[in-house]
Structures are given as structure tokens and as C-alpha cells.
Amino acid sequence: MSKDIIDMLPGYTGQEMLSYCERLYGIISQKKDVLSGRGKNKSLVSVPKYRGEEETLERIINSCKYYKEMSENPFQFRDYQKDIIDRGSVILSSKRFLYLAMEVRTGKTLTSLGISSKIGAKVGLFVTKKKAISSIEEDIKTLGSGTKFTVVNYESLHLVCDTAKWDVIILDEAHSLGAFPKPNNRARDVRDLIRRDKPYVILLSGTPTPESYSQMYHQVYGIPGNPFAEFANFYRFADKYVSLKQKKVNGMFINDYSGGKESIIEAMRPYTINYTQSEAGFVVKTKETILSVPLKPSTYELIAKLKRDLVVEGKSEVILADTPVKLMMKLHQLCSGTIKFESENSMVLDLSKAEFIHNRFKGKKIGIFYKFKEELNALKQVFKDSLTTDLSEFEDSDKSIALQIVSGREGISLRQADCLVYYNIDFSATSYWQSRDRMTTKDRLENDVYWVFSEGGIEHDIYKAVIKKKDYTVKHFKKTI
């Protein structure tokens, strides 16, 4: 906040700050009558009661203007958000960190900003994914929070380490910090920043532990006072909180730490507020439609040869599928008309899916999810200038948008889309459930989601697995080939 403006008081709204500043103005602008002149020229003159306070008066006047604009902001928190802000502020103030486990589209971003303002944080850092930055900045502008926020993506944390000392850090999509048994780079970066500044910490996620309760440890391990602080590392944490198993990988047995116990969630309960779409009053119905598209005969011939010989040699490139995992991946690519060669080069082989989507949804503003980078190239070849990959351009134009499934499944809203169209499907159940909900808002009663699968392709089998909240694995694949 500008030094020419009175800082927002903890727990005050814009209207309350306006009233406060107006009271200050009424005091500091008071005048008094004094005698001026001599003899017959004496008269009462009105002068400022508090002399030498011109700068203070100017600051109060500027503050009145600032908070008047803020108080006229039409944004209002929903009742459940107000309740969460009140409860969350108490938890954050006493325990120094809070986990908002609020389902997608329930407004966890704005709620976290409201909590930051209520506890009186002056300077905040909001860490999110790159594609979500513009959306977060718009939310900050909409709310007019008393906390001055800087918004960065996880990969840019090193750029802000020395720029300020943060009062509060908000970690969006916090489950992305949950790799185990070793922490990933972003978890380490976040830990180092928290150790330096000792800020309040708010973690946000609609799916805190999408695959295993064990994912919770590295999300909070850098926060002082977290419920697992007694454990020096994940392995010591696992001694108490994980049912250890062994699994066979490439002929060797390795430890499997995915069996996190429910006691992990119990330990986190005092620091966590859960909220669902159902509790928020969402009555959205998502209608899913599977559309089958025939590929070119040459594509089916290539698929058949690869299944039979596990290798296809061309004049300058080779497709090699000498393991079940590689065969699964290559067939997945070919079923959408693309391929990545053994040389690491890749190319579009078949535009059938892209052309089908363009023709089937002509005249509609759609959100398209793709998996492999060559699928985006295929879409660009067909859609040309009517397609964008930029969220701001999508919102401000009639163009459709194409997003990679993993990077686009979290932290953004595609509420302006007429429908969602999947060029391909990811092996991850998390990707399925998060990305299909990108259009949901409280006022939208029905979402249309279309899956474009190749006739006879692997996508149908992947879909059967992920709708049951199971990742599609080589185990599933071996049963179908």
C-alpha cells in the first residue's frame, strides 16, 4: 500500500476504513477562532486547530478517497466464505498456518485473500502455477485486499527471495508440493523461503492428497509447528504414519511408501478447513459425451505393425516400443495422430481428430485439453488464428483456447467456454477430475464435456479406469493388448 495512504486496520472492510478515515479528518481538520490584529483592527479569525499537520491532513484526504473507491467495490463474499474467513483467521493467528481444503470453484483464492487481510498482513506472496497468475491478479484487484500481494509461479520463487520480507505466503495447488519419499524442488524452495521470513502460511487445494495421504508430509514440512515437525525427514515420519510395502520394479523389490495412514489427516485436522461444492450450494450437472473418430488407414496400419513387431523403421526415424511402458505410450500418441521418435523428434501424422473438433464445434467458444505437444501443433494447423493458448486472450475474444491437461487442470477458470473438449485423455485420475471442472461456477447449472477418442483406440480403456478414480497403468494396459 502507498505510504500516502493509511494502512488498512486488521479485520476492517473498505467501508469501515472509510468511516475511520472520515473521523480522523473530522478531528484533524478542526479549526479554532483566535484574535488577530491590534487595537481597532482586532478580529476573530478561524485557523487550523492543529498547526503543522498539513502532511497528515493530506494523507487522511488521500485515504478517504482510496477507501471510498474500495467501499464502492460491488464484490461481496458469500456467507460461507465469510464464515471460513472468520474461522480461518483464528486458526492462522494461533497456529501460524492454515490448510484450506476447498473444492474447486468454491472460491478458495478470494477466501484466502480475505483471511490475509483480516489478520492484518501488510505484504503477501501468492505462489501459483504460471497459467493461473493473471486470474489470481484479477481476483486481488476485484477484492481490493488490504494486503499488497506479489503473484509468482513456483518456478520463479528464486526471483523474489531477496525482494521483500513476506508477512503471509499463500501456496496455491499445494498438493503439487507433495512428492515423496524425497521432496521435489518446489517443496525445498518453499521451505527455504518460510525458514527465512517465518510468515503466516496458507495452503490451498481442492485435492490435498489426490493419490496418497503420504503426500501431506512435504506440503507442510517446512512450516514451523506443523504436526509432523518432530520427524527429521519423510522416512522417520513413515515409521509412524505409513504402512510400508514392497513392490517389484524391473525385477527388483523397492519400498512403497504410498500407504499413508488416515491418522495423517487426523493430525492435520486442527489446521484444516474442508469445504465442498455441495456445501457451497452447487447444483451443477456435468454431462459427458464420448465421440469416436476414425483415423486414417495409414495410422491404423502403423498401430498394427508396432503392436506386432514392437519397432517401425522409417527412412530417417525409428519408433521403438521394446517395453510395455513404451508400447503403451507410443500407442497413446498414435491414437491421437502424433508420434515421438526414438531420436526425440516428434511430428503430426494424422489430423483426423483436430479436423473433427473444428467441424463439430464450429461457431462455439470451446476449451480444448490436449496431452502431447504435437497435438497442439495439429490443432494450430487446423484452427489457425481462431485458437489461443493465452487465458487473457481467450477471455477477451471469441477465440477458443487449447491447454495442456496437466498445466491447465488447476487454478484457472474456463467459465466463458460453451463446452470442454478433450483431444486426448491423461493416465491420471487427478487430471480427469480436476480438468473437467474448469467451467463450474455457482450460477452455472450444466456443463458439457466431450471426449474425442479414436475408433478402437486406447483412450476408451483409459477412460474406464480414471472415472473410477484409478490411474491407468501398465497393469491395465497388459489386460487389453
C-alpha positions, 0 to 999 in steps of 0.5 A: 500500500502507498505510504500516502495512504493509511494502512488498512486496520486488521479485520476492517472492510473498505467501508469501515476504513472509510468511516475511520478515515472520515473521523480522523479528518473530522478531528484533524481538520478542526479549526479554532477562532483566535484574535488577530490584529491590534487595537481597532483592527482586532478580529476573530479569525478561524485557523487550523486547530492543529498547526503543522499537520498539513502532511497528515491532513493530506494523507487522511484526504488521500485515504478517504478517497482510496477507501471510498473507491474500495467501499464502492467495490460491488464484490461481496463474499458469500456467507460461507466464505465469510464464515471460513474467513472468520474461522480461518483467521483464528486458526492462522493467528494461533497456529501460524498456518492454515490448510484450506481444503476447498473444492474447486470453484468454491472460491478458495483464492478470494477466501484466502485473500480475505483471511490475509487481510483480516489478520492484518498482513501488510505484504503477501506472496501468492505462489501459483502455477504460471497459467493461473497468475493473471486470474489470481491478479484479477481476483486481488484487484476485484477484492481490493485486499488490504494486503499488497500481494506479489503473484509468482509461479513456483518456478520463479520463487528464486526471483523474489527471495531477496525482494521483500520480507513476506508477512503471509505466503499463500501456496496455491495447488499445494498438493503439487508440493507433495512428492515423496519419499524425497521432496521435489524442488518446489517443496525445498524452495518453499521451505527455504523461503518460510525458514527465512521470513517465518510468515503466516502460511496458507495452503490451498487445494481442492485435492490435498492428497489426490493419490496418497495421504503420504503426500501431506508430509512435504506440503507442510514440512517446512512450516514451523509447528506443523504436526509432523515437525518432530520427524527429521525427514519423510522416512522417520515420519513413515515409521509412524504414519505409513504402512510400508510395502514392497513392490517389484520394479524391473525385477527388483523389490523397492519400498512403497511408501504410498500407504499413508495412514488416515491418522495423517489427516487426523493430525492435520485436522486442527489446521484444516478447513474442508469445504465442498461444492455441495456445501457451497450450494452447487447444483451443477450437472456435468454431462459427458459425451464420448465421440469416436473418430476414425483415423486414417488407414495409414495410422491404423496400419502403423498401430498394427505393425508396432503392436506386432513387431514392437519397432517401425523403421522409417527412412530417417526415424525409428519408433521403438516400443521394446517395453510395455511402458513404451508400447503403451505410450507410443500407442497413446500418441498414435491414437491421437495422430502424433508420434515421438521418435526414438531420436526425440523428434516428434511430428503430426501424422494424422489430423483426423481428430483436430479436423473433427473438433473444428467441424463439430464445434464450429461457431462455439467458444470451446476449451480444448485439453490436449496431452502431447505437444504435437497435438497442439501443433495439429490443432494450430494447423487446423484452427489457425488464428481462431485458437489461443493458448493465452487465458487473457486472450481467450477471455477477451475474444471469441477465440477458443483456447487449447491447454495442456491437461496437466498445466491447465487442470488447476487454478484457472477458470474456463467459465466463458467456454460453451463446452470442454473438449478433450483431444486426448485423455491423461493416465491420471485420475487427478487430471480427469477430475480436476480438468473437467471442472474448469467451467463450474461456477455457482450460477452455472447449472450444466456443463458439457464435456466431450471426449474425442477418442479414436475408433478402437483406440486406447483412450476408451480403456483409459477412460474406464479406469480414471472415472473410477478414480484409478490411474491407468497403468501398465497393469491395465494396459497388459489386460487389453493388448 
